Each structure stands twice: as C-alpha cells, then as structure tokens.
Amino acid sequence: MPELRRDPVVGRWVIISTERARRPSDFNSQPPKLRPGPCVFCEGQEARTPEEVWALRPEGGPANGPGWLARVVPNRFPALRIEGDLDPTGEGLYDRMNGVGAHEVVIEAPVHDARMERLPVSHLAAVLLAYRERILDLAKDPRIEYVMVFKNQGEAAGASLEHAHSQLIATPIVPMMVDEELAGGLQHFRIKHRCIWCDIVRQESQGGGRVVLENGSFIALAPFAPRFPFETWILPSDHRSAFEGMSEQALTPLAAILSETLSRMSSTLGETPYNLMLHSAPLRASRLDHFHWHLEIIPKLTRVAGFEWGTGFFINPMPPEQAAKHLRESTVGVKKAP
Amino acid sequence: MPELRRDPVVGRWVIISTERARRPSDFNSQPPKLRPGPCVFCEGQEARTPEEVWALRPEGGPANGPGWLARVVPNRFPALRIEGDLDPTGEGLYDRMNGVGAHEVVIEAPVHDARMERLPVSHLAAVLLAYRERILDLAKDPRIEYVMVFKNQGEAAGASLEHAHSQLIATPIVPMMVDEELAGGLQHFRIKHRCIWCDIVRQESQGGGRVVLENGSFIALAPFAPRFPFETWILPSDHRSAFEGMSEQALTPLAAILSETLSRMSSTLGETPYNLMLHSAPLRASRLDHFHWHLEIIPKLTRVAGFEWGTGFFINPMPPEQAAKHLRESTVGVKKAP
C-alpha cells in the first residue's frame, strides 16, 4: 500500500510508493525508451488494460471493445489506491496516512501516434469531456478531496508510454500548490472583493503584450512571472472556479484554444516535451468567488537545478512578452480546420 | 539587466534573465555536451575567467595565478548583477525590481576531472571555507538578503561545465522555500519552544532507521518525507542557525560527513547526477532559535512531471528507511583516508 507522508517543517505531502522500484539498481538515469505501436493503449488492445471506467463511443458498442474516441482506465501501477481507509497515524513529530486515492489514464485517441495538438477540435473536446466526467464521478467518493488532471508529453516531460494520454490522480488532501493559490486568491479577494485571476484576465486583455490568443470564452496568455520559457496559461474569460462545472458546450471553445495554443508551441519550438496541468477548485468547495480554474502548460526547455530546488526561485531566460509575441506570430497552427 | 518578477497569486519570484537565450531556436532540448579539459576552470587557465574574488593558495602566490586548492570567480553569465539599484516598481497587479545580486562560481579543484566526493577531506573543507568566506563577504552588501549555495553535479542535474564547481547566488529577497521553512520552524517554536530540526535530529538519532551516518558533530539522514529517492540531509547535531557562523575547525567534520555521504551515494547508485543545496538562515536574521541550517542532497534519479508541478506533491518510489539502509550498508566510501 502506498503511503502519504507529511514533511513536519513545510507541510508538504509526498507519496511513498514502493510498487514501482525497490533496488538502487532499479533507478536508472537513462530515460525509458518509447516504443512504437501497437501498445496496450491502442484500439483493438482493450483486453490488455484494466477494465475501462469511461469511454466515448460515438457509434455505440460494448465496453472494453473498439470504436472509442477517448477511453479512461485505471492505471496499472497506481500512485494511490482506491481500496482502504486513510487511517492517519503519527510517529513522534511525523504524520502519515494510507495512500488512498485513485490514479487513472485518459487514452486520448485510438491510434498510436496521435498527438493532442493534432486531434480535431471535436475529438479534443471529447478528451476534455473525459476529464470532466471522471472528476464528477470521483467526487462521489467522500475520501477524495481533489482531482489533479495532468499530461506528460514526451519522455523528457516524464511520459513512459508514447501513446497520447493524460492522467488523473485523485488525492485525499488538497495539494499544497492549489492551497497556495487558494490562499493568494483569498487574500486578494478579502481586500478587493474581486477574483485575482479575473483581474489578471482584465489587465492582460487591455495590453501588456502577454496575450497569446483570445476566443471570446477563453484567453491563453504568458503569465507575468513565468517559471519556464513559453509557460502558458489558459483561463475562462469569465469567472469560473470549477472545471467540472463547465457545460459540454463550453468544452468546444476550450478545445479550440488549447489545440491552437499547443499547435503554435509546436510550430515555434518543434514537437517539444511539455507538461499540462489543470488547476480547479477543491471538490468540497468548488464554487468559490476567489478561485478561477485554469490550465498551465510548461514546455520542457530548461533544466531545473539546485538553485530552483533550493530557493523556489526560477531563472527564466525568456521574457513572457517575447514568448507571447513568438506564439502570436506563429501561423502554422492556424491552418488546421476547427 | 535581469529582472525580478513576483507572481501576484502565490508570491513566487522569478528571475527573468535575457542574457543567455533569446530566440526560440536557442532552446534546445538536447543537453549541453560536457567537454574534456583543460577548460576555463582548470589551473593554468586563470586568465580566462573574470578576476577571482577568493582563493586558497596553501603555498601562497599571486591572485589569478596557479597554486590554488579552491578558487571563487564571478559567473561570466550571471543570473543577477551586482551593479545598480533594486528600484521596485509596480505594473497594475504586478511587482518587479531590477535583478540586483551576485552570482559566483566556486571552482572546487585545480584539476579538470575531480569530483567532490573524491577530494581529500581537508580539500573539501577548503571548498566549504570558500562558501563561508563568500557568504560573509556578500553579507556586507546591504542590498543582499540571502546567499544560496548550491551545486549541480552532472548535466542531468543542470551542470553545463564538467569541471567540479559549486555556485553562489546572492538575492535581494529571502527565497520562498527558505521562508516556508522559517514559517514552519517558527510555528513549531511558538508552541513547543524547541527548534523543529533539533527535534528531528533527536528523534532520528533515537531510531526509526533513517540515519545514514553520525560523527558526533553532524548527522546525515534520509528525511521522513523525502521528495526524491535517496534524498539526504546533513545537519549539525547541535543547534546552529547560520552556516557562516561555523568555525573553521567545525568545517572538517562537516567535510568528512559530506564526503562520506556522497561516496556512499556513488557506490550505491553509481556516479549519479545530483543537486546539493545549503539552507541557512537569512543574512539579516542569522541567529535564530527556530531555524537550523542544513544541506540537502537530491540525486537525479526520477523525472519531475505534471503531477509534481501541478500539486507540489512528490511521488517517491523509495522509502527513506530503505534508502538509508542501502547507504548505511555501503562500505566502499569508508575506505577513503580522511
């Protein structure tokens, strides 16, 4: 059983998972080799995954068979497990609990060599629908406080399988980074009675040169203080705290701006590895005036080293105004039909 | 001029540095190739670096010539610059200031292919002395609030030059991570009137299986909630808040335990890349009852991916009790003469 442990000084939780690697020799600095298909995530290989928990089959058809656009299965090597009780215990100064939660894989396309930014917008909207449906379902479990949706594209960004996929990890604790955003948002709201992300959207729309794209419902922008070169955030233009509260209709313009943003990154930077993370309000307090859901995309272009790990400061050699300009002026992505 | 910018939500500062890379094509996911010597850091090549700010020449000799054991020079491509005023300014919601600070390189040995853990203990003590002397000197500049000492070993850990070196970055702001440790330490102290790291040292010494080494003055341990496999901390056994307050005498047992810890890591994991970070009290409040300086060593064995970047949670497949056991039972390092 994995275990959740809390650092007694800073309160950071870690997942101690013993099921993936045990011996020192199992830690190999060599990246995993990504293999050509067909793989366990390919259409026709459904029997090789755990039983699906969600799928979109536009033409219908039985579960765990072919004919799907997007499909969600439990992770075979989960970081957290759905069985059991949290059973929080102390050990002197320290706190731990059982690693209860869920870890699922969203297979984004039936073919092996798809890439998220090359999917048609309607297909990408189905992937976003998978995120929403799984969050809504996992929220029914009272032990779950948060669902983090993320994507690792490329082995340098942490992917161990080539087939296009995202992941959901449902945790019994609201993660530290979301907590920090909640605290920052609340502090601003208490003083100004406004959502800080709404203020950011307003200020960026009015100028400053950091907007990448706007489509009426969403905005893609380079944040003022990005940790990484070409870091890009996508936010709903109007106040929305919970991603899972989005209507199915609203997922289409979101898919459109996400697709266009990723395409422009690709045409500007090449098919670079990246991480994509969804920050939404905690499940048990999902309608908040002081939190605004958003996607964060961080291309993997620089190395995080001792200074960053030691300070929490990041050194970013690309001013966001220049990054946004490059992405705005990139036109390759625009050609793709919606 | 580099610029410091603050994220308006979470308060994280980033350094926007435009002097290293500008065009999208300058960001190459390929790691830098480490080159064989002689390099600019080798003995005999002193004229190729900026003028030294400190050096230890046991036999004497003029500055910027050969005969040194350890040598400190300004970084030729500094993340922060020593010239100018901070000049903090606002831009709507946002805050920025000039990137004033210092960035220095500690060249750890005159020969090209040295590795920190293979240096004799007396030589490593000279490197630690360089850290201390530079912190004490940089502290005289009233604009500087903090000095982060760190080392990136191996290109996967962010090193761009092979020759053994550490770095110091002096910042006009106390870094977020140190602030979080200060806040956690203060919270514990307010309730218990004890330093939390002193409590950790006491609890670990009494059992739990996470001690790697103890030598009377220092302890090396696997922390209870490590972010990374084989993450190891070294702390003074007695309460000390500021590294630069250590006597020269005390640096020898510190060099001994650091050398032995790194050697055991090497013999357990191979010559793995790692980051080493020094957390010391802020310069302007260096004598604190609630802070305890420490070294953190994080081998680069796993990839940080979307889940970690999105949550601040880390997934660690190596329980610290097992990591400490492997390092305790490793004996190769022990053979080295002190």
Interface residues (C-beta under 8 A of the other chain):
Chain A: E3 R5 R6 D7 P8 V9 V10 G11 R12 W13 V14 I15 I16 S17 T18 E19 R20 A21 R22 P24 F27 S29 P31 A79 E91 G92 L93 Y94 Y146 M148 F150 K151 N152 A156 A157 G158 A159 Q167 I169 T171 P175 M176 M177 V178 E180 E181 G184 G185 H188 I196 W197 D199 I200 Q203 G208 P223 F224 A225 P226 R227 P229 F230 T268 L269 T272 P273 N275 L276 M277 L278 H279 E296 I298 P299 K300 L301 T302 R303 V304 A305 G306 F307 W309 G310 T311 G312 F313 F314 I315 N316 P317 M318 P319 P320 Q322 H326
Chain B: E3 R5 R6 D7 P8 V9 V10 G11 R12 W13 V14 I15 I16 S17 T18 E19 R20 A21 R22 P24 F27 S29 P31 A79 E91 G92 L93 Y94 Y146 M148 F150 K151 N152 A156 A157 G158 A159 Q167 I169 T171 P175 M176 M177 V178 E180 E181 G184 G185 H188 I196 W197 D199 I200 Q203 G208 P223 F224 A225 P226 R227 P229 F230 T268 L269 T272 P273 N275 L276 M277 L278 H279 E296 I298 P299 K300 L301 T302 R303 V304 A305 G306 F307 W309 G310 T311 G312 F313 F314 I315 N316 P317 M318 P319 P320 Q322 H326
